[in-house]
């Protein structure tokens, strides 16, 4: 199924929810909508589903104009972040309910329910009601009810946000396996960059009702076309540092810090005397790995130990940095700490925030 939005926008009263945007979903793939809260993800999905009619623009499915066609007349399913199940029904009856509404014979319903329950690991709970289930089991039930429709389009609006970390990881893996056959076009909304990367597929980055960039998820992550996309697609936040470029191609960041840029970086910034350098947190480390790396002497403000990683917040003059370090790093607040990085790991943005240079190995942090 090919769903295309043509110059779609929505407005409620005087408030714009979606500014004009065109978007084509990749059929049979996972299409991620990535953005912070109020970026427009849910508004966009409601237009895709036919729950809302766009103020301007058209919605096409396989070339046919379906703008204004109600959701009941479209072959789609939707799962929200809140668990929506029939409380008086058993898990079996919840999953079977869409087929019963269609008057599908019971002998055809049972094998499909049992197959889905097995794939979602909820077979032992089929005779329980939702109130007797854990949060993860309830969400699996809601997913089962959506999946049994065999819809051409499946919309998932932050479906795992209310689950604990372990359950989110488990269900995310299961979802990617469920949709690996390419039979369903999936739209998955999330606020989390890591979740978008783990889901893979394709991504559309949204911010305050505007579509900023779209493409293969890894391509967009590795080459964000603007500072705003880099911010949206970085957790921890990308480090941004204003710099002046001298005639020798050296970036001066203030506080006595100077970084010689590569030839390609210099060419990219040739038309700009001032730029903004971007550095992802995972590109910083405490021990130099090659002679070409530069050192930033910083003072530690905070070290957050998060199990297998430590997030170090540090500063050098007016420059603030966040480093994502592997393992447990015992750094005292106020202590002096050298951080190392390869110059080629630096993104280069223009003063107005447009991408000028992206590292060729941005994802690995090399």
N, C-alpha and C positions, 0 to 999 in steps of 0.2 A: 504494500500500500504506500502510495506517494502522497504525503500531505505537504502542501505549499501555502505559505502565508504571503500575500502580495500587498506590501505597503500598508500593513495593518496598524491601526492605532485605536486606543480606547480612551474615553473621557467621561467622567461622571461629574455632572455639574461643571464647575470651573476647574476641576482637578484632573490633570492628565495622569492616567495610570500606565499607559503604554504610548510611547512616541512612535512615529511611523517607522516600521521595520519590515523587512522581507526575510523570510526564513524558509528553507526547504529541508525537511527531515530526511535522513538517510534511511531508506526502506530496509526493514529486517535487521536493524542495528539498534544499539542503545544510544540515544541522543540525550546528553546531559544538559540541563539548564543550571548554570552555576551563577550564584550571586548572593549577596548579603540579604538580610531581611528587608522587605519592601523594594527589592530590585525589580519586581514585576513578574516573577516566575509563576505564581499562582494565577495572576491575571492572564498571562499568556496561555497557560494550560486551559483555563476556562473558555478562552476563545477557540482553542484547538478542539475542545470537547463539544462545543455548541451550547454550553451553558450561558455564555454571553455573546452577544452580537457585537462585532467591532464597530466603532463609530465611523471609521473609514477603512477602506481596503477590502480585500477578498480572501476567502479561505477556499482552497481547492483540494479535492481528494481525487487522485488519479485523473486530473484534468477537469473534473466536474466541479462547478461552482456550488459549494454547500454553505455559503454564507447565510446565516439565519436559519439553517436547517436544525431542528431541535436535536438534543442529545439522544432522545429515544429512537430517532430514525438513523442513528449512526452506529456502526459496528465497532464499539470501543468499550473499554472498561477503565475505571479510575480507582485508585487507592490513596487515601489521605493519611496524614501523619497521625491522626486520631483513629483508634480502633473502632470501626463501625461494623458491628455484627448484630444480628437479631438476638436479643438476650434470652428469649424464651425457646429458641431453637437449639438443637444440639449442633455440634461442629459439623456432623454429616449433613444435617438439614440446611445449615447455613451455606455450605459449599454447593449443595444441590439446588438451592433456591432459584438461581437464574435459569437453569434448565427446566425446572418445573413450571416457571412462568411461561416458558416457550412451549409447554405441553409436550416435552420430550418424554417418550415412554420410560417407565421406571427401570426396565431391564437394560436400557442404554445408559441411564444415569449412573447406576451403581459402579460399573467398572471404571468410569471416568473419575468418580469421586475417590475410589480406592487408589487409583493410580496417582492422582494428585496428592492425596494424603501421604502416600509413601514417599513421594518426591519431596514433600515439605516436612517430613518427619513428624507427622501428627496422627498417624494411624491409631496409636493407643488411646487417643483422646476423642475419637469420633462420637462417642455417646455422651460426652460431657457438654455442659452448657458453657458459654463464654465466661460466666462468672466464676467457674471452677478452673480457669486456665491462667497461666502466667502471661505477662505482657507479650513475650515472644510468641507464645502459642496463639494468643488472640490475633496478633498481626499475621501469623502464618494462615490462620483461618480466613482473615479478610483477603489475603493474597490468593488463597485457594478459590474463594468465591469470584474473584476477578478473573483468574486464569482459566477457570472452567468455561468461560464464555467463548474461548478461542477467538478473541477479538483481534481485528487487524491492527488496532491501535491500543496500547496500554499506557495510561498516564499514572505515574507514581509521584505524588507530591510529598517529598521528604518522608517516605514511608517508615524509615528506621530511626527517626530523630528522637523518639521517646523511649528507645530501648537502651539498655546498658551496653558498654563497649563490646563485651564478648559476644552478645547476641547480635549486635550490628555487624560485626565482622563475619559471623557465621551466616547470617541471612544474606549479606552482600555477596558472598561467594556462591551461595545457592542460587541467587537471582541471575548472576552471570552465566551459571551452568544451564539454568532453565531456558534462557533466551539465546543460547549459543546456536540453536538450529536455524536461526534467521527467519522464522515464520512470522514473528510479531515485530512491529515497529514500536519501540519502547521510548517513552520520554520520562526522564528521571530528574526531578528537581532536588537540588542540594545547596547548602551554604558552605559545604566543606570541600576545599581543594583536594585533600587526600582521597576523599570518597570518589570524586570525579576521576582522579588518576587510576584508582583501583578498578572502577567500572570500565575504563577505557572507552573505546568507541569514538564518539564525536561530541563536541561541547559547543554550547553557545553561552558566552559570558554576558550577563546582564547587569546593569547598574542604573538605579533610579528610573526604571522604565525604558531604558535605551539598550539596544543591542550593540555591544562594543566590538565583538569579534566572534567568529565561528570557524570551525574546522576540526580536523582530527585532534583528539584531546592532547596527545603528546606534542603535536606541532604547536598548538596554542600555548601550552605550558612553556615550551622551550623558546618560543618567539612571541611573547605578548606584544601586541602592536602599540601599546601605550602603558604609561605608568599605572593607570587605573586598572587595566587588565592584569598587570603584574601584581598589584596589590590584592586584587580579588583572588588571584590564583596562587597566593603564597601564604602559607601558615606553617611556621611563624611568619610575620610580616617581612617583606623584602626590605633590606636596608637601602636607604636612598641618601645620597651624599652629593650636594652641589660642588662643582669643581670648575676651575679655570684651566684652559689648555694653553700652554706656551708654545713658542715657535718650534721647539724641539719635540713636541708631542708628549710633554709631561703634564699630568693632571695634578693640579695643586688644590688640595682639599682644605687648606687652613690648618692651624695648629701645628705647622711644620711638617705636615704629611704630604709627600709627593709620590706619585705613582707613574712610572714610565708606561705609556700605552703601546700596544702592538701596532704594527703598520696598518692592519685592517681597522683597528679601532680609531686610529688617527685619521684615516681616510673617511671613515663614517662621520667623524666630528669636524671635518675640515671647514665646513661653513659656519661653525659655531665656536665662538671664543669661550663660551660658557656652556656646560652640559650638566646633566644629573646622572651620576653613576649609580647603578643598581647592583646589589650583591645579595644573593639568597643566603639565608642563615646556614644552610648545610654546606656552603662553600668555605666557611671559616673553620679552622682547626688550631690546636694549641702547639703542635709540633710541625716544623717545616718539612715538606715532602719533596721539594726540589729546590735547586739553587736559584731558580727564577722567581720564587715567591717573595712577596713583600710582607713586611711585618707592620702591624698596627699596635702600638703600645697603648693600652687602655687601662681604665680603672673600673673594677667590677662594682656594679650597683646591686645586682641580684643574681643568684644562681638557683634556678628551679630544677630540682631533680625529679624527673618523671619516669622512674623505672629504668628503662634501657637507655634513656637519653637525658642530657642536662641542657637546659636553655639558659644561656648566660647573657644577661643584659649588662652592657658596659658602655663607657663613653670616653671620648678623647676630645677635650674642648667642647666645641658645638656639635661634634659628630656623635650620634647615638647608634649603637650596634646591638643586634641580637644574633647570637651564635647558637646553632643546633649541634651539640657535640654528642658523640656516642659514649655510652657508659656513664658511670657516676663520677662527676668531677667535683672535687671538694675545693671550691674557691671561696675565699673569705671576702665578705663585702668590704670594699675599700682597698682591696689588694690590687697590685699592679699585675697586669696579664698581657702577654704578647699574643696576638692572634695573627695567623698566617693565611695567605690566599694567593692563588695564581692571578696575575693581572688579566689573563684571558678569560677568567670567570666573571668579569665585570660586564654588566649590561651598560649600554650608553644610550641615554635619552636626551632629546632636545630640551631646551628650556620650557617649551610648552607641553612636554610629556610624551612626544611621539618617539617610537623606537628608532634608533639609529644603528645599533649593533646588538646582536644577541650571541652569546657563547655557543659554539657548535655542540658542546657537550653539557648544556645547561642542566639537563635532568639528572645527570650523575654527579653534578657539582664539581666536575673536573676543571 
